[in-house]
Amino acid sequence: MPRPTEEVVPEDWDLLFQAVLTRLRDSIDHNGIAASVRTSVLDCVQELEHLRRTAKR
């Protein structure tokens, strides 16, 4: 995965979106996460999924 200082080519966007989405989902998979935080993270996941689908067009 490219470092943040490197330029990301459009062909790598989907891979990066998938990596971020996976990390977000994995981060809320623990019992100690408050329901409100879990809800907020899942909202972000949904919006990123929408952005990812839009960017693939």
C-alpha positions in Angstrom: 0.0 0.0 0.0 1.4 3.4 -0.8 2.6 5.7 1.9 0.5 8.8 2.6 3.1 11.1 1.0 3.0 9.2 -2.3 0.6 10.1 -5.1 -2.2 7.5 -5.4 -3.1 6.6 -9.0 -6.8 6.1 -9.8 -6.2 2.4 -10.3 -5.3 2.0 -6.6 -8.3 3.9 -5.2 -10.5 0.9 -4.9 -7.8 -1.1 -3.1 -7.4 1.8 -0.7 -11.1 2.2 -0.1 -11.4 -1.5 0.6 -8.5 -1.4 3.1 -10.0 1.6 5.0 -13.5 -0.1 5.0 -12.0 -3.3 6.4 -10.1 -1.5 9.1 -13.2 0.5 10.1 -15.3 -2.7 10.3 -12.7 -4.6 12.2 -12.3 -1.7 14.7 -15.9 -2.0 15.8 -15.8 -5.7 16.2 -14.9 -5.5 19.9 -17.4 -5.7 22.8 -15.9 -2.6 24.5 -17.1 -0.2 21.8 -20.0 2.0 22.8 -23.2 1.6 20.7 -23.1 5.3 19.6 -19.5 4.9 18.4 -20.4 1.7 16.5 -23.3 3.5 14.9 -21.2 6.4 13.8 -18.5 4.2 12.4 -21.1 2.1 10.5 -22.5 5.4 9.1 -19.0 6.3 7.9 -18.6 2.9 6.3 -21.8 3.3 4.4 -20.8 6.7 3.1 -17.3 5.4 2.1 -19.0 2.5 0.3 -21.1 5.0 -1.7 -18.0 7.1 -2.5 -16.1 4.0 -3.6 -19.0 2.9 -5.9 -19.1 6.4 -7.4 -15.4 6.6 -7.9 -15.4 3.3 -9.8 -17.7 4.7 -12.5 
